[in-house]
Amino acid sequence: MKVTHILKDGTRRDSMKGFVIPVNEDTEHIYQTIARIQMELAEKEAKKNA
């Protein structure tokens, strides 16, 4: 199966590898959520290794 990613501007990509989603008011909450999850995972790992 082949997946083609179609971006908002109509650009078609076979892969999202290396593509950086710009930070703006539409995407900022996603970046904040990812950062929060990363911090939680790092804290869990630090406690596990302490």
C-alpha positions as CSV (number, residue, x, y, z in Angstrom):
1,M,0.0,0.0,0.0
2,K,1.3,3.5,-0.8
3,V,0.4,6.5,1.2
4,T,0.5,10.0,-0.3
5,H,0.4,12.9,2.1
6,I,-1.5,15.9,0.7
7,L,-0.7,19.2,2.5
8,K,-3.0,22.1,3.0
9,D,-1.3,24.0,0.1
10,G,-1.9,21.1,-2.2
11,T,1.7,19.8,-2.1
12,R,1.9,16.0,-2.4
13,R,4.6,14.0,-0.6
14,D,5.4,10.3,-0.5
15,S,6.9,10.8,3.0
16,M,6.7,13.3,5.8
17,K,10.3,12.5,6.7
18,G,12.3,15.7,7.3
19,F,9.2,17.9,6.9
20,V,8.8,20.4,9.8
21,I,5.3,21.7,10.5
22,P,5.6,25.4,11.2
23,V,4.6,26.8,14.6
24,N,1.7,29.2,14.3
25,E,-1.6,29.7,16.1
26,D,-3.1,26.7,14.4
27,T,-0.3,24.3,15.4
28,E,1.0,25.8,18.7
29,H,-1.2,23.6,20.9
30,I,0.1,20.5,19.3
31,Y,3.7,21.5,19.9
32,Q,2.8,22.3,23.6
33,T,1.1,18.9,24.0
34,I,4.1,17.0,22.5
35,A,6.5,19.0,24.8
36,R,4.4,18.1,27.8
37,I,4.3,14.4,27.0
38,Q,8.1,14.5,26.4
39,M,8.6,16.1,29.8
40,E,6.4,13.5,31.5
41,L,8.2,10.6,29.8
42,A,11.6,12.1,30.8
43,E,10.5,12.5,34.4
44,K,9.3,8.9,34.5
45,E,12.6,7.7,33.0
46,A,14.6,9.8,35.5
47,K,12.7,8.3,38.5
48,K,13.1,4.8,37.1
49,N,16.9,5.3,36.8
50,A,17.3,7.0,40.2
